[in-house]
Amino acid sequence: MAAHMRRRLRRGATTTAVAAAAVAALAASQAPAATLSEGSAGGDPRAAGEDTASGGNDGAATGNSPYYTDLPPLVTPDRPGSSSNLPAAGRAEAGIPATILAAYKQAERTVATTDPTCRLPWQLLAAIGKVESGQARGGRVDADGTASPRILGPALNGQGFALIKDTDGGAYDGDAVHDRAVGPMQFIPSTWASWGQDANGDGRKDPNNIYDAALAAGRYLCANDRDLAVSADLDKAVLSYNRSTEYLNTVRSWFSYYQRGTHEVPDGAGTLPTTPSTPLPTLPGPRPGSGPSVTPSPKPSPSKPGGKPSPSPSKPGGGSTSPTPTPKPPTPPTGEPTPPAETFGSLENAGTGPLRATAGASFDERVSVRARNALGAPLAKAPVTFTVTGDTGTLFAGGKKTVVVRTGADGTATAPELRAGEKAGEFTVTATAGIGRPRTLTYAATVTARQADAIARTDDKELVAVSGEKFTDAVTVKATYKDAAAPGVAVTATMVKDRLGVIDNDKGPYFEDEAGKPVRTLTGLTTDADGKLRLPDIHADGEAGTYLLRLTTEGGGSVVVELTVKAPAETAPEEPASPKAPKATGTPQAVKP
C-alpha cells in the first residue's frame, strides 16, 4: 500500500504541550497514564513509526488528513483543593453509539482469531474512530452500519494539506483530481485498495461501512507483526495511521479514557466533536453531524484592554488617512455541500436468461444489466450501450444494431426486444457502461432454423413415369408445426432404397442440377408462406421398378413417397406383304382359236 505522500501536513491547532497537559490531567484524575514510547514525545514524529503497514516512509492510512483534537473530559479529583470548574466524569463522552461499538468489538474478535499475537484492543479502534470522525458523526449510520451521508475529508490538494493526486478515479471519494479520506475511519483510497475488508458479509468492501472500516483499521494497525500490548508497537501503529506526534498523543488520551469504561448509547446520540486539527477557511463551520472536512469560521483576536486601532500608514507627502476598516471574514456557505456525482463501479447481469429464438421470430428474453457505484449501491441514470454482433440478421426492435439505454432508479437497464434474422447461427450481444475504464458484459445468443414437426403430400395421386421420361405429376407437400403451417422451413429430398431412408439410392429416378446433370439428393428447398413445397421435375432412368423418395424437414418432419417407373409398351411385329401379280404391259393380245 502506498499513500503517495508528497508533503507532510502542517498542523496548527494542537500542540504537543496541549496533549501533554491532557495526559497529566488524566494522571491527576487517577486515570492510567498514556505511556509514550521512547522518542515519540518529540522530534521527528516519524521516528516511532518507521515500521508502517505501507512499508514506505511517507505512508499513512489517512494521508495525514485533518482529525478532531477534542480531548476527553477530565475527572474531578475527589480531594480538597481540587478545581470545581473541571467537568465531572464525562458520561456523555464515554457513550459510544451502539452500532459503532458493536463494530469495534466485532473487529477485535475477528483479529483475535486471525492474528492473536497482535492483541488488538477495541478501545484503540474507538480512540481512532473518535479523532477521525467523532464515532461516525455520533453514530449516524443506517441499519447495516453504513454512514449516511457518507463521510469525506477535504481534498488533499497540497493547499494546507498533503498533496495526494487521485488514485481511484473518484471511485471511493467522488474526486477524480485529488484523493480524500473516506468513511468513519478516514482511509484514503490507495490505502483502502490494499486493506479494505468485507466484515458484514454483504459482498462489498465499503469504507463508509463501520464494520468494514473497523476491521480494515484493525488489520492495518496489526501489520508488520506488531503486538499492540507493547507500548512501542502501539505507538508505531498509531503513527502509521497519521504521522503526527500530536495525533499520537490525542489518540492515546482517548484510548486511556475508553479503557477506564464506556457505555452504549443509541445510534445518532453520540457526542459530536468540535475542533478539527487544521483550519479550513474555505469550508463551512461544523454543524451537527459534520465530519473532519469542516472547520469553524476563524474568530477575531480579542483586543487588548484599552487598545486603540493603529492608524493607517501615512500617505506619501505627509498626513494620515482614516483607519482602514478591517475586512469581514467570508461568510461560510449555508446548507449541506452538494455531494459529488456518483462514480460508476461495476456492471452485472440483472437476470437475463438464455437467448434463443427461431429464425424470423422475436426472442422471449431481453438483455438486462445492473450498474452499481463504487460502493456497490445501484447507480441510476448511467448510460448503457447494447450492441448486436454477428451475421444472423438479428436486430433490436426498430432495426438497430446498437442502442443506448439509461439505468433506472434500481440501477437496471433493459435492452429493446431482439428480433431474429432468417439465418440460423450464433451471435453476441454486448452491454458496455462506464467512462475511462468501461465495463462490458457479453451474452451469447442463438438463432435456430425454422422447424416443422410434420410433412405430408397434398394429394394422393399415383406418381408414375415411363422409363426415360419425366413424371407427369409433380410432388407437392405441406409442412406443419404443431398443426399450423410452417413457412420458410428447409426441406431435403433424397432417393432412398428403403422406407427408413437410411440408405441412399444411386439408381432410379433423379433430379437435375443447374448443369442438367442427374442428382438424387436436393437441399436448399424451402416451404412457402403457406408451408407448401412443389418439388422440381423428377426424371425416370431406363430401369423399371418401384422407387422411394424421402422428404425431411428441419425439426423432424418426414414423409416417404413412392415413385413407379414403367417400361415402354412393346410394339407388335409387322406381317409380311402378299405377292402381287405383275402388271400387264402393252396392248393385250387377242387369243387365236
C-alpha positions in Angstrom: 0.0 0.0 0.0 1.4 3.3 -1.0 -0.1 6.5 0.4 1.9 8.6 -2.2 2.5 11.5 0.2 4.2 14.4 -1.4 4.3 16.8 1.5 3.6 16.4 5.2 0.5 18.1 6.6 1.2 21.1 8.7 -0.9 21.3 11.8 -1.5 24.4 13.9 -4.4 23.8 16.2 -3.0 21.2 18.5 0.5 21.3 20.1 2.5 18.7 21.9 2.2 20.8 25.0 -1.6 20.6 25.0 -1.6 16.9 24.5 1.0 16.5 27.3 -1.2 18.6 29.6 -4.2 16.4 28.9 -2.1 13.3 29.8 -1.0 15.0 33.0 -4.6 15.9 33.9 -5.7 12.3 33.3 -3.0 11.1 35.6 -4.1 13.5 38.2 -7.6 12.1 38.0 -6.2 8.6 38.8 -6.6 7.5 35.1 -3.9 5.3 33.6 -1.2 7.4 32.1 -0.8 7.5 28.4 2.6 5.9 28.1 4.6 7.0 25.1 7.4 5.1 23.6 10.9 6.5 23.7 11.4 9.0 21.0 7.8 9.6 20.3 7.2 12.5 22.6 9.2 14.9 20.5 11.4 15.4 17.5 10.6 13.9 14.2 7.2 12.2 14.5 8.3 9.6 12.0 10.9 8.2 14.5 8.5 5.9 16.2 6.6 5.0 13.1 9.2 3.8 10.5 7.7 0.3 10.8 4.5 1.1 9.0 1.9 -1.0 7.3 2.6 0.6 4.0 6.3 -0.2 4.2 7.1 3.3 3.0 8.5 6.2 5.0 5.7 8.5 3.7 2.8 6.2 4.0 -0.2 6.8 6.3 -3.7 5.3 6.3 -5.4 8.6 6.3 -2.9 10.5 4.1 -2.3 12.7 7.3 -5.8 14.1 6.8 -7.2 16.5 9.5 -8.6 15.0 12.6 -10.6 16.1 15.6 -8.4 17.4 18.5 -11.1 17.4 21.2 -9.6 15.8 24.3 -11.5 13.5 26.7 -13.1 15.2 29.7 -11.2 15.3 33.0 -12.4 13.5 36.1 -12.7 15.9 39.1 -10.2 14.7 41.7 -12.0 13.8 44.9 -9.7 15.7 47.3 -9.6 19.1 48.9 -8.4 21.9 46.8 -9.4 20.4 43.5 -10.9 22.7 41.0 -14.7 22.9 41.0 -14.7 24.0 37.4 -13.5 20.7 36.0 -16.2 18.6 34.4 -17.5 15.6 36.3 -16.9 12.1 35.0 -17.9 12.5 31.3 -20.8 10.2 30.9 -21.8 11.6 27.6 -18.3 11.4 26.1 -18.0 7.8 27.4 -21.0 6.8 25.4 -20.4 5.1 22.1 -23.2 4.6 19.6 -24.5 1.0 19.6 -23.6 0.0 16.0 -20.2 1.7 16.2 -19.4 0.0 19.5 -20.6 -3.4 18.1 -18.3 -2.9 15.0 -15.2 -2.2 17.1 -15.8 -5.3 19.3 -16.5 -7.5 16.3 -13.2 -6.4 14.7 -11.4 -7.2 18.0 -12.9 -10.7 18.0 -12.1 -11.3 14.3 -8.5 -10.2 14.6 -8.1 -12.2 17.8 -8.9 -15.3 15.7 -6.8 -14.5 12.6 -3.9 -12.7 14.3 -3.9 -13.5 18.1 -0.4 -12.3 18.6 -1.4 -8.7 17.8 -3.6 -8.4 20.9 -5.8 -5.6 19.3 -7.9 -3.8 21.9 -11.2 -2.5 20.6 -10.7 0.7 22.7 -7.8 1.6 20.3 -10.2 1.4 17.4 -12.7 3.5 19.4 -10.0 6.1 20.1 -9.0 6.4 16.4 -12.7 6.4 15.4 -13.2 9.3 17.8 -10.5 11.5 16.5 -11.1 10.6 12.8 -14.9 11.1 12.6 -16.4 11.6 16.0 -17.6 7.9 16.0 -19.2 8.3 12.6 -20.6 11.7 13.5 -22.2 10.5 16.7 -23.4 7.2 15.1 -25.2 8.5 12.1 -25.3 5.1 10.3 -28.1 3.1 8.8 -29.2 -0.4 9.9 -26.3 -2.0 8.1 -23.7 0.2 9.7 -23.1 2.5 6.7 -22.6 6.2 7.3 -25.4 8.3 5.9 -24.5 10.6 4.3 -21.0 9.4 3.6 -18.0 10.9 5.4 -15.5 12.7 3.2 -12.4 14.6 4.2 -11.2 17.7 2.3 -9.4 17.3 -1.0 -5.7 16.6 -0.4 -4.6 19.2 -2.9 -1.4 20.4 -1.2 -3.0 23.7 -0.1 -2.7 23.4 3.6 -2.9 19.6 3.4 -0.8 16.9 1.9 -0.8 16.6 -1.9 -2.2 13.3 -3.0 -3.4 13.1 -6.5 -6.3 10.9 -7.4 -5.6 7.1 -7.2 -9.1 5.6 -7.7 -10.7 7.6 -10.4 -13.0 9.0 -7.8 -14.5 5.6 -7.1 -14.5 5.9 -3.3 -14.3 9.6 -2.7 -16.0 11.1 -5.8 -13.0 13.2 -6.6 -11.1 12.4 -9.8 -8.4 15.0 -9.2 -7.2 14.5 -5.7 -7.8 11.9 -3.0 -9.9 12.4 0.1 -10.1 10.4 3.3 -13.3 8.4 3.3 -15.5 6.9 6.0 -15.7 6.6 9.8 -12.0 5.5 10.0 -10.9 8.0 7.2 -9.0 5.8 4.9 -7.6 7.3 1.7 -8.5 5.3 -1.4 -5.0 4.0 -2.1 -4.9 2.5 1.4 -8.4 1.1 1.2 -7.5 -0.6 -2.1 -5.0 -2.7 -0.2 -6.6 -3.0 3.2 -10.3 -2.8 2.6 -12.4 -5.6 4.2 -15.9 -7.1 3.9 -16.7 -7.6 7.6 -20.5 -7.6 7.3 -20.7 -10.3 4.6 -22.6 -8.2 2.0 -20.1 -8.9 -0.7 -18.7 -5.3 -0.8 -15.7 -3.6 0.8 -17.2 -0.2 1.7 -15.0 2.3 3.6 -18.2 4.1 4.7 -19.5 1.0 6.5 -18.3 0.9 10.1 -18.0 -2.9 10.2 -15.8 -3.0 7.1 -13.8 0.1 8.1 -13.2 -1.1 11.7 -11.9 -4.5 10.6 -9.7 -2.8 8.0 -8.3 -0.5 10.6 -7.6 -3.4 13.0 -5.7 -5.4 10.4 -3.8 -2.2 9.3 -2.7 -1.5 12.9 -1.6 -5.1 13.4 0.6 -5.1 10.3 4.4 -5.9 10.4 3.8 -8.4 13.3 3.0 -5.7 15.8 2.0 -6.6 19.4 -0.3 -3.8 20.4 0.1 -4.8 24.1 3.6 -3.4 23.7 3.7 0.3 24.1 6.3 0.9 21.4 4.4 -1.2 18.9 1.1 0.6 19.7 2.8 3.9 19.1 4.2 2.7 15.7 0.7 1.5 14.8 -0.9 4.8 15.6 1.8 6.9 13.8 1.4 4.7 10.7 -2.2 5.8 10.7 -1.4 9.5 10.9 2.3 10.7 11.1 2.0 13.3 13.8 3.1 13.2 17.4 0.1 15.4 18.3 -2.1 12.8 16.7 -0.5 10.1 18.7 -1.0 12.0 21.9 -4.7 12.7 21.1 -5.4 9.0 20.3 -3.5 7.9 23.3 -5.7 10.2 25.5 -8.9 8.7 24.2 -7.5 5.2 24.4 -6.8 5.6 28.1 -10.2 7.3 28.6 -12.1 4.4 27.0 -10.1 1.8 28.9 -11.5 3.3 32.1 -15.0 2.5 30.9 -17.6 3.2 28.3 -21.3 2.6 27.7 -23.6 2.1 24.8 -25.8 4.9 23.5 -28.4 4.9 20.7 -27.1 5.4 17.2 -27.1 9.1 16.3 -27.0 10.1 20.0 -23.2 10.2 20.3 -21.3 13.4 21.4 -20.1 15.4 18.4 -16.5 16.8 18.4 -16.0 20.4 17.6 -12.3 21.1 16.9 -10.6 19.9 13.8 -6.8 19.9 13.8 -6.3 22.2 10.8 -8.3 25.3 9.9 -10.2 25.0 6.7 -11.2 28.7 5.9 -12.8 27.8 2.6 -15.2 25.2 4.1 -18.3 25.7 6.3 -18.0 25.6 10.0 -19.1 22.5 12.0 -22.7 21.6 12.3 -24.3 18.6 14.0 -23.2 15.6 12.0 -20.3 17.3 10.3 -17.1 15.4 9.8 -13.4 16.3 9.8 -13.9 18.0 6.4 -15.4 21.1 8.0 -14.0 23.8 10.4 -15.3 26.6 12.5 -15.0 30.1 11.0 -12.0 31.9 12.1 -12.6 34.2 15.2 -11.1 37.6 15.5 -8.4 38.0 18.2 -9.6 39.9 21.3 -8.5 43.4 21.6 -6.1 44.4 24.4 -7.7 46.4 27.3 -7.5 50.0 26.3 -6.1 49.3 23.0 -6.8 51.5 20.1 -6.8 50.8 16.4 -3.4 51.6 14.9 -3.6 54.3 12.3 -3.1 53.5 8.7 0.3 54.4 7.2 0.8 58.0 6.1 0.3 58.8 2.6 3.2 60.0 0.6 3.7 63.7 1.3 2.6 63.5 4.8 -0.7 63.3 6.6 -2.6 60.4 7.7 -5.6 58.6 6.5 -8.6 57.3 8.2 -8.2 53.8 9.7 -8.9 51.2 7.0 -11.8 49.1 8.1 -10.9 45.5 8.9 -12.3 43.3 6.2 -15.0 41.0 7.4 -14.3 37.3 7.3 -16.0 35.5 4.5 -19.5 34.2 5.3 -19.5 30.4 5.3 -21.8 28.9 2.8 -25.1 27.6 4.2 -26.7 24.3 3.7 -25.1 20.9 3.2 -22.4 20.8 0.4 -23.5 19.3 -2.8 -22.5 15.7 -2.8 -20.1 14.7 -5.6 -21.6 12.8 -8.5 -21.7 9.0 -8.0 -18.9 7.2 -9.7 -19.5 4.1 -11.9 -18.2 1.0 -10.2 -19.4 -2.3 -11.8 -21.8 -3.8 -14.3 -23.6 -7.1 -13.7 -26.2 -9.4 -15.2 -29.6 -8.5 -13.9 -31.2 -11.9 -14.6 -31.0 -12.3 -18.4 -32.0 -15.9 -19.3 -30.8 -17.9 -22.4 -31.1 -16.0 -25.6 -32.7 -18.4 -28.2 -35.2 -17.8 -31.0 -36.4 -19.4 -34.2 -35.4 -17.5 -37.4 -37.7 -14.6 -38.0 -39.2 -14.7 -34.5 -38.8 -12.4 -31.5 -36.6 -13.5 -28.6 -38.6 -14.2 -25.4 -35.7 -12.9 -23.3 -34.4 -9.3 -23.2 -30.9 -8.4 -22.2 -30.9 -6.7 -18.7 -27.9 -5.4 -16.7 -27.5 -3.6 -13.4 -24.9 -0.8 -12.8 -23.5 -0.1 -9.4 -21.5 2.7 -8.0 -18.1 2.4 -6.4 -19.6 1.4 -3.1 -21.8 -1.3 -4.7 -25.1 0.5 -4.5 -27.4 0.7 -7.6 -26.4 3.5 -9.9 -29.2 5.4 -11.6 -29.1 7.3 -14.9 -26.0 5.6 -16.2 -25.9 5.1 -20.0 -25.5 1.5 -21.1 -24.7 0.7 -24.8 -26.1 -2.5 -26.1 -24.7 -3.9 -29.4 -25.5 -6.9 -31.6 -22.6 -8.6 -33.3 -23.0 -11.4 -35.9 -24.3 -12.3 -39.3 -27.6 -13.9 -38.5 -29.5 -10.7 -39.4 -30.8 -10.3 -35.8 -31.6 -6.7 -34.8 -33.2 -4.8 -31.9 -36.7 -3.7 -32.4 -36.6 -0.7 -34.8 -34.0 -2.3 -37.0 -31.0 -1.1 -35.0 -27.8 -3.0 -34.1 -26.8 -0.5 -31.4 -29.0 1.2 -28.8 -28.3 3.2 -25.6 -30.5 2.8 -22.5 -30.1 4.7 -19.2 -30.4 2.8 -15.9 -33.4 3.3 -13.7 -33.6 4.1 -10.0 -32.7 0.5 -9.2 -29.6 0.6 -11.5 -31.1 -1.7 -14.2 -31.2 -1.1 -17.9 -33.0 -3.4 -20.2 -32.4 -3.5 -24.0 -35.2 -3.4 -26.5 -36.7 -6.7 -27.9 -34.4 -8.7 -30.2 -35.8 -10.0 -33.5 -34.1 -13.0 -35.0 -32.9 -12.8 -38.6 -33.5 -15.5 -41.2 -30.1 -17.1 -41.0 -29.5 -19.7 -38.3 -26.4 -19.4 -36.2 -24.8 -17.8 -33.2 -24.2 -14.1 -32.4 -23.4 -11.9 -29.3 -25.0 -9.0 -27.5 -22.6 -6.8 -25.5 -23.5 -4.3 -22.8 -21.0 -1.6 -22.0 -21.1 1.2 -19.4 -18.6 3.5 -17.7 -16.2 6.2 -18.9 -12.5 5.9 -18.8 -12.5 2.3 -17.6 -15.7 0.9 -19.1 -17.1 -2.5 -18.1 -18.5 -4.9 -20.7 -20.8 -7.9 -20.4 -21.1 -10.3 -23.3 -24.2 -12.5 -23.9 -24.2 -15.5 -26.4 -27.3 -15.9 -28.4 -28.6 -18.4 -30.9 -30.9 -18.3 -33.9 -32.3 -21.7 -34.8 -33.7 -22.6 -38.2 -37.5 -22.6 -38.7 -38.9 -26.0 -37.9 -41.7 -28.4 -38.9 -42.7 -31.5 -37.0 -44.7 -33.0 -39.8 -44.7 -33.0 -43.6 -47.2 -34.8 -46.0 -48.3 -34.8 -49.6 -51.1 -32.5 -50.6 -52.8 -35.2 -52.8 -52.8 -39.0 -53.2 -52.2 -39.3 -57.0 -50.1 -42.2 -58.1 -46.7 -41.0 -59.3 -45.9 -42.9 -62.5 -43.4 -42.3 -65.3 -42.2 -44.2 -68.3 -38.6 -45.1 -68.3 -36.6 -42.3 -69.8 -39.4 -39.8 -69.4 -40.4 -37.3 -66.7 -43.1 -37.9 -64.1 -46.2 -36.3 -65.3 -47.4 -35.2 -61.9 -45.3 -33.1 -59.6 -44.7 -33.9 -56.0 -46.3 -31.3 -53.7 -46.0 -31.4 -49.9 -47.1 -29.2 -46.9 -45.0 -28.8 -43.7 -46.7 -28.0 -40.4 -45.5 -27.2 -36.9 -47.9 -28.1 -34.1 -50.6 -28.5 -36.7 -50.1 -25.0 -38.1 -48.5 -24.2 -41.5 -44.7 -23.9 -41.2 -43.4 -21.3 -43.7 -39.8 -20.9 -44.5 -38.8 -24.4 -43.4 -35.8 -26.1 -45.0 -36.7 -29.4 -46.8 -34.3 -32.1 -48.1 -35.3 -34.6 -50.8 -33.4 -37.8 -51.2 -33.8 -41.0 -53.3 -33.6 -43.9 -50.9 -33.6 -47.7 -51.0 -36.0 -48.4 -48.1 -38.7 -46.6 -46.2 -36.4 -45.9 -43.2 -34.4 -43.8 -45.6 -31.1 -44.8 -44.1 -29.6 -46.0 -47.5 -29.3 -43.6 -50.4 -30.1 -44.9 -53.9 -27.8 -44.2 -56.8 -30.2 -45.7 -59.3 -33.7 -45.0 -60.5 -35.5 -41.6 -60.6 -33.4 -38.4 -60.3 -33.5 -34.6 -60.3 -31.3 -32.4 -62.4 -28.9 -29.8 -61.2 -28.4 -26.5 -62.8 -26.0 -28.0 -65.3 -28.5 -30.7 -66.2 -26.7 -33.5 -64.5 -28.6 -36.2 -62.6 -28.6 -35.8 -58.8 -30.5 -37.9 -56.3 -30.4 -35.5 -53.3 -31.7 -32.0 -53.2 -31.0 -29.5 -50.4 -31.9 -25.8 -50.0 -35.6 -26.4 -50.6 -37.9 -24.1 -48.5 -41.6 -24.1 -47.9 -43.6 -21.1 -49.0 -45.7 -18.8 -46.9 -48.4 -21.5 -46.7 -45.9 -24.1 -45.7 -46.1 -25.8 -49.1 -43.4 -27.0 -51.4 -43.6 -28.2 -55.0 -40.6 -30.3 -56.0 -38.7 -29.8 -59.2 -39.2 -32.2 -62.1 -38.3 -35.8 -61.4 -36.9 -37.9 -64.2 -37.1 -41.7 -64.7 -34.0 -43.6 -65.9 -34.0 -46.7 -68.0 -34.8 -49.3 -65.4 -38.4 -50.1 -64.5 -39.5 -50.6 -60.9 -40.8 -49.0 -57.7 -38.6 -46.4 -56.0 -38.7 -44.3 -52.9 -38.3 -40.6 -52.3 -37.8 -39.4 -48.7 -38.6 -35.8 -47.7 -37.3 -34.5 -44.3 -37.7 -31.1 -42.6 -35.7 -29.1 -40.1 -37.4 -30.0 -36.9 -38.0 -33.7 -37.6 -40.9 -33.9 -40.1 -40.6 -36.8 -42.6 -42.5 -38.5 -45.4 -41.7 -41.2 -47.9 -43.2 -41.1 -51.4 -43.5 -44.0 -53.9 -42.3 -43.5 -57.5 -43.2 -46.0 -60.1 -41.2 -46.4 -63.3 -42.7 -48.5 -66.1 -41.0 -49.9 -69.2 -42.2 -48.6 -72.5 -45.2 -50.6 -74.1 -44.0 -53.2 -76.6 -44.8 -52.7 -80.4 -46.5 -55.7 -82.4 -44.3 -57.0 -85.3 -45.4 -56.2 -88.9 -46.9 -59.1 -91.1 -45.1 -59.8 -94.4 -47.0 -58.5 -97.5 -48.7 -60.9 -100.1 -47.1 -61.4 -103.6 -48.8 -59.3 -106.3 -49.4 -60.3 -109.9 -47.2 -58.5 -112.4 -48.9 -55.7 -114.2 -49.7 -56.2 -117.8 -47.9 -54.0 -120.2 -48.6 -53.1 -123.8 -51.7 -54.0 -125.7 -53.4 -57.1 -124.7 -53.1 -59.7 -127.5 -56.0 -61.4 -128.8 -56.1 -65.1 -128.3 -56.3 -67.4 -131.5 -58.8 -70.1 -131.6 
